[in-house]
Amino acid sequence: MSLSTKPGGSSASVRQVLRNPNFLKLWLAQLISLTILNATNYGVIVLVNDVTHSVFMAGLAIISFTLPALPFSAVAGVLVDRFDKRTVLWLSNLLRMVTVVVMFVSLLYDRTNVWPLFVLTYITSLIGQFFIPAEGSSIPLLVGERDIMPALSLFNISTTVSQALGFLVLGRFVVALFPPFTFHFGTVTLHTEPIDMLFLLVGALYVVCAILILLIPARAFTAKRQVQQKPKLQETHVYRSLLMNLWQDMLEGWRIVQADRLLFFAVVQLSVVGIIQLLIGELAGPFVREFLNRPPEDMSLILAPAGIGLVVASILMTPISEKIGKIRLTVIGFVALAVGFVLLPLIHWVALRIDHTQGASAPWVMIVTIVLVLLLGGALACVNIPTNTIMQERAPESGRARVLSLQFMLYNIGSIPVLLFAGAIAQFLGLNLLIGFFSACMLLFCWWASRFIPSRKQQPPHGQPQELPPMSASRR
C-alpha cells in the first residue's frame, strides 16, 4: 500500500517524518533496541549450543524469549495506557540494560550454568512487552495525523531490518572483533569469551536508547492529552473491558475462522510456518556444529542465506502468486521445504562417502549448503506471504483483530511443545531422525493443504486474475 497518491509522495512523506526531531529519536531508539534484543537472543542461543551441545536446551532458550508474549502482551497494553509513556520507554530500556549486564556477570561467575541465562532472557523479554505498546502508542503524539502512515511504515521497516542486523550481523561482528581474554579482580581471575562481550555492548546500547527517549521533551508526550482526555478515558475503559472478556473475544475469533474454510486454512498454515521458522533457529547451531564442523557462532552462515532467499522471493511474490495461485503456491513451498530439509543431512552423508579426509569440511559442502538454504528461504516466502494475504483478505473488517490475535495465540501455544518435542528427539535420537520426522510431517501437512486448492471448474478463464472462493454465508 502506497503512502501517497502522488509520484514520489511516499519518499517525501518519509523524509518529512524523519525531519521531526522527536520522532527521529523515538525511531532510532526503536531500531537500536530491537536490534540489540535480537542480538541478545543470538548470543543466548550460541552460548546454550556451545555449553550444552543440546537441541533441547536450544529450544528452551527460544521459548524463554518468546513465552512472555503469550500471557503478558495484552496485559502490558492495558497497563501502559495508564502510565506516562515516556517514563515507560526510558525505564524499560534501563531495566533491560540491568538484565543483560547481569547475564555478563553470570557468565563470568559460571559459564557452564545456562539456567540464569534462561531466567534473565525471560525477564528481558517480559520488560520488552511494555516497551512495544508504549512506543507504538507514542507515535500519534509525536507526529501529525497526516504523517502517521509514513511513520508506521518506517517502524515496520525497522522491525524487519533489526532482525537481520541483530541476529545475523551484530552478534557475529562482536564475536569476530573481541578476542578471549583474562583479567584479575582482586584475588579472583576471570576469563571472558568473545560472545560474552556482546552482552556488555548490548547493555551500553540500551543506555543509549534511554538517553534518546529522555532527549524527547516530556511535553511532546502530553501535548494532546488535555484535548483528548475524554476519549482517552473511554479508550481505557474499552481496554479494561477487552481484558476482562479476553476469553469471549478468542471464542468469537474462533467462530469467525470456523465460518470460512479458507480463513481457517490460512490461520493454521500461518501458525505452522511461523513454528517452522523458530525450528530453523533452534536447529541452526547444532547443524553447523554436527554437519559442517563449525562452531555455533557460525550459524549465521545458515540463517543469513535463508534471510536473503526470503527477501528476494518476497519481492517477486506478487507476479508469481498471480500466475500460480496463492494456495497452490503455498503447497509447492511446503513440498520444497520438506525436500530441502531432507537434502541437508543427505549432503553431509554424501560428503563423508566421497571424501573421508575432509568430509563435511570440504569447501563444496559449504557452497552447496548455502545455495540450498537460500532456496529454503525462498520456499518459506512462498508459504508465508500468500497465506498472510489470504488471511488478510478473508478476515472481516469488524473481526480482523480477533482473527489476528487468535492466529498469534495458536502460533505461541503451538511453538512451545514443538520446540520441546524437537529438542527431545534430537537429544536422544539424533538430528538426522528429527529432520526426517519433520519433513514427513510437512508432507502430510501438504496433503491436507492440497484439499483447499480450487478445482479446474473453479479456475478463472485464462488471462483473468485468480479469485478466492466466496466467503461462507455466515460471513456475509
N, C-alpha and C positions, 0 to 999 in steps of 0.2 A: 504494500500500500504506500503510495507516494505521500509525501508530506505537503506537497503544494501542487497546484494545477498549472503553475507557470513553469516554463523551462528554466531549470536551474534554481527553482524556488526552494527545493528541498535543501540543497547545499547552502543556499543563502540563509535559510532559517536556522540551520545548524550553526553557521558562523555567528549569527546574531545571538544565539543562546550562549555560545562559548565566550562572547564578549561580556556576558553578565558575570562579574567577578564572584558574586556569592554562589551562583550555580556552578561556576567553574571549580571552585574549591570543593563543593559537595561532590561533583562528578569525579574529581581527582581522588578524593577520599574513598569513593566507592570503588574506583578502578584499582587503587592500591590495596584496599582492604580485601577485596575478592581475590586479587592475585596472590597475596600472601596467605590467605586462607587455603587456597588450592595448593600452594607451595608447602604449607604445613601438613596437609593431607598426604602429599607426595612423600615428605620426609618421614611421616609416621609409617606409611606402607613400606618404604625402603628399609627402615630400621627393623620393623617386625619381620620382614623377609630375611634380613641379614642375620638377625639374632636367633629366630626360631626355625627358619627354613620350613615353614608350615603354611600351606594354603589356608588351612582352617583359621589360624591366627590372623592371617592377612584379611580374611573375611570379617573377623571380629573388628579389625581396625576400620574397615569401610563402614561397618554397622555403627561403630562408635561416633562417626561424624555425620551419618545420615539419620540415625534414630531420633534425635531431638526434634526433627521437623515434623514427625508424626503426631506427637501429642501436644507440642508447645507452639506451633506456628500460629494457630488460630487464637490461642490464649494470649500470645505475645501481642498480636494486633490489637486486641481489646485493651490490654494494659497500656500499651504505648499511646493510645488515643487519650489517656487521662493524664499523661505526664508531658513535661516540656521536651519537645523533640530534640532540640539542640543538646540538652543535658543527656538524653538517652544516647545520642550519637557519639559524643566525645567520651562519655563514661564507658560505653560498651567497648570502644577501642582500647581504652586504658586497661580495662579488666582482661581483655584478650591478650594484651601485652604481658600482663602478670602471668597468665596461664602458660604462654609459650616460654617465658623465661624460667618458670618452674619446670617445664619439660627439659630445658637445657640442664638445669641443676640436677634433676633426677637422673639424667644420662651420665653426668659426671660422678654421681654417687654410685649408681649400679646400672650399667647399660644392658645387663642381661635380663633385667626385670622390665617387661613391656607393659605390665598392668597399670602402672602410673600413667603411661602414655595414653592408654585407652580412656582412663578416667578424665585426664586433662583434656583430651581431644573432645570427649563428650561435653565437658563444661564449656570449652571454647565454642563448639557448635551451638550449644544452648544459648550462650550470650549473643551469638550472631542472629538468632531468631528474633531478637529485639531490635537489632540494628537495621535489618532489612525493611520492616514496615515503617520504622521511624524515618528512614531515608526516603522511601517511596512516597510517603505522605507529606514530606517536606518540599517536594518538587513544585507543587502548585503555589506554595508560599513564596518561593524564590524566583519564579518566572511568571510572566503574564499568561493570561488564558490562551492567547494566540500562539505562545511558544511551548505549550505543554506537549504537543505531539512530537516536535523535534527533540525536546528534552527527554521524553520517554524512549525515543528511538536511540539516542546516544547511550542511555542506560542499558538498553537491551544489547547494543553492540558491545559495550564494555563488559557485560556479563559473559558473552561468548569469548571475547579476547582474553579475559582474565583466566579462563580455564586453560587456554593454551600457554599463556605466559607463566602461570603458576605451576601447572602440573608438568609441563614439557620443557620450559626454558629456565626459569629462575632456580628451581631445585637442582637441575643438572649443572647450571653455571656455578652455583656455590660449591658444589662437590668438586668441580674442576679447579676452582680458584683457591680454595683453602687446603693446605696440606695438613696431615695429622701432626699434632704437637703435644708436648708435655709441659706443664707448668707446676710450680710449687706454691701452695697456700699454707704458710706456716710449716708445720711438720708433715702436712699431707701433700702427696704427689698426685696430680690429676692428669688424666690423659683425655684428649679431645680428638674425635674423628671429624673429617670434613663435613659429614651430614649434620653433625651437632651444631655447627656454626650457622646452619640455616635457621635454626630457632632463634638465635640471638639476632640475626638480621631481620627476621620477621617481627620480633619484639620492638626493634628500633623503628621499623616502618609503621607499626601500629601507633607509636608515639607521633609520628609524622601525620598520620590520619587524624589523630585527636587534635593536633595543633591546627590543621586545616579547618576543622569544624569550629574551633574556638576563634579563628580569624573571621568567621562569619558573624556579623553583629547580631546580638540577641533579638533586636527589633525586627530583623528580617523574618524571623520565625513567628513573630507575634503581630506583625503589621495588619494582617487581615482578620485577626481573631475577634476584635470587637464587632466588626461588621458582620461576621459570620457566627456570632455567639449562639443565636438560637438554632440555626441548622446544625451547629456542632453538637449541641446538647441532644438534638433529635438523633443525630448520627450515632452518638454514644449509646443512646437508648436502643437503637437498632442493633448495634454490635452486641450489646448485652443480651438482647432477645435472641439473636442468632446463636450466641454461645450456649444459652440455656436450652435451645431447641436444635442443637447440633445433630443429634441422632435422627430427629424427624427430617432435617434437611438432607441427610445422607440417604434416608429411605426414599425421599422424594426424588433425589438424583438417580437412585437405582430404578425407580418406576419409569423415569424418563428414558433411561438407557434400555430397559426391557421392552419398551413400546416400539423401538426401532431396531431391527436386527442388524443393520449396518452400523448404527451407532454403538451397539453392543460389541460388534466385531472390532471397531476402531478403538474403543476403550480397553478391551482386553489385549489387543495386539500392541498398543502403545505402551501398556504396562509391561508386557513381556520384553519388548525391545529395550526398554529402559533397564530392566533387570539384566539383560544380556550385556549392556554397556558396563554395568557395575561388575559383572562377572569377568569381563575383559580386564578391568582394572585389578581385580583380585588375582587373576592368573598371570598378569604380565611379568611380575617379579619372579615367581617360580619358573616361568617359561624361559626367560633369558638365562636363568641360572642352570636349569637342568638340560635345556635343549641347545642353547647357544654358548654355554660355558663362560658366561659373563656375570659380573656382579649385579645385584638387584638394582643398583643405581642406574644401570643402562636400560631399564625398562622403557625409557623414553624412545629407544630405538624401535619399540613396538608401538607405543602409543602415538608418537609423532606421525608416522606414515598413515596410521588409521585416521588421525585427525585430518590430515591433508586429503586423503581419499574422500572423507565425509564432506569436507568443504567443497571440493571440486565437483563432486556428484550433486551436491545441493544446488550449485549454480546452474547445472544442466538439467535439473529435475523437471522443470515445467514442461518443456517440449517432449521430454521422454515419457512423462506420465500421460500427456495428451495423446500420444501415439499408441502406447501400450495399454493404458487403463490403470487407474490407481490400485485397484485390488489385485489385478494380475501382476502388477509391478512389485507389490509387497510380497506376493508368493514367490516370485523369482528371486527377490532379495533374500528371503529366508532360506531358499534352497542353496543359494550361493554362500550364505553364512555357514550352513551345515556342512557343505562340501569343503569350504575353506578351512573350517575348524579341523576336519579330518586330515587335510593335506599338511597341516602344520607338524604334527608328530610324524607323518609319513616322510616328510623331507628329512627329519632327523634320522629316521631309520635307514633311509637310502644313503645318507652321508656316511653312516657307520659301516655300511656294507661296501661302499665304493672305496673309501679311504680310511684304513684302520689307524693311521698315524694322526692325521689332523681331525678326522671325523667332523663333528659339528663346528669345529673352529675354522674350517675351510672358508675362504672368502666367498665362494659361490653360494654357500648355505645362507650367509647373511644377506646377500643380494636377493636371492630367491624369496627368502622370508619377508624382506622389506616390501618387495613387489606384491606378494600375496596379502600381506597385512594392509597395504594400500588399497587393494581390491576389496578387502573385507570392510574397510571404512566406507567405500562406495556402496557396498551392499547394505550397510546399516542405513545410509541415507535413502536407499530405495525402499526401505521398510518404514523408516521414521517419518519422513516428510509427507508421503501420500497418506499415511494413516492419520497423521495430525491434521491434514487438510480435510479428510473425511469427517473427523470428529468435529472440527470447527463448522463444517457445512451442515452436518446433521443435527447438531445440538440446537435446541430452540433458544431464541434470544432471552426469553424470560427465565430459562433454567440452565443457561450455559455455565454459570459459576458453579452450580451444584454438580454438573457433569464433570467439570474440570477438577473440582475438589474430590469427587468420587474416584476419578482416574488417578489422582495423586495419592490418595489413600490406598488404593489397590496396589499401586507401584511400591509404596513403602512397606505395606504389610507383606507383600509377596517377596520382596528383596531379602528380608531377614532370614526366613527358612531356606531360601535357595542358596544364599551365600554360606550359611552354616552347613547345609547339606553338601554343597560342592566342596567346602573345606574338609569335611569329614571323609568324603570319597577320595580326594586327592591325598589326604594324610595317610589313610590306611590301605588304600587300594592302588594308588598311583595316579599321576597326572594324565597318562595315556587313556586309562579307563574313564576318567572324568570327562575328557574331551570327546571320546566316543559316545558316552552316555548322553551328553547334552546335544551332540549332533543328531543322535537318533530322536531325542525329544523335539528338536527343531523341525525335523522331517515330519513327525507326527502332527506338529502344530501346522505345518504347511498343508497337510491333508485336510485339517479342519478348516483352515482359511480358504482353501480352494473351493469349498462349498458356497462361498459368497461371490464367486466370480460370475458375472452375468452370462447367461447362455447366448447362443448366436441369435436367437429370436429377440433378445433384449438389446443387442448391439445396434447403435445408430447407423444410418447409411454412411457409406464411405465419404469422407470429407467433412462430416459434421462432428463436432466435439462429443466425446462420450459423456453421458449424464448418468448420475447415480439414480437408482430406482427411487420412486416417490416414497415419502415417509408414510408410516402406517397411519390408519385413520385416527387412532388415539392421539396422534401428534398434531393433527390439523386443527 
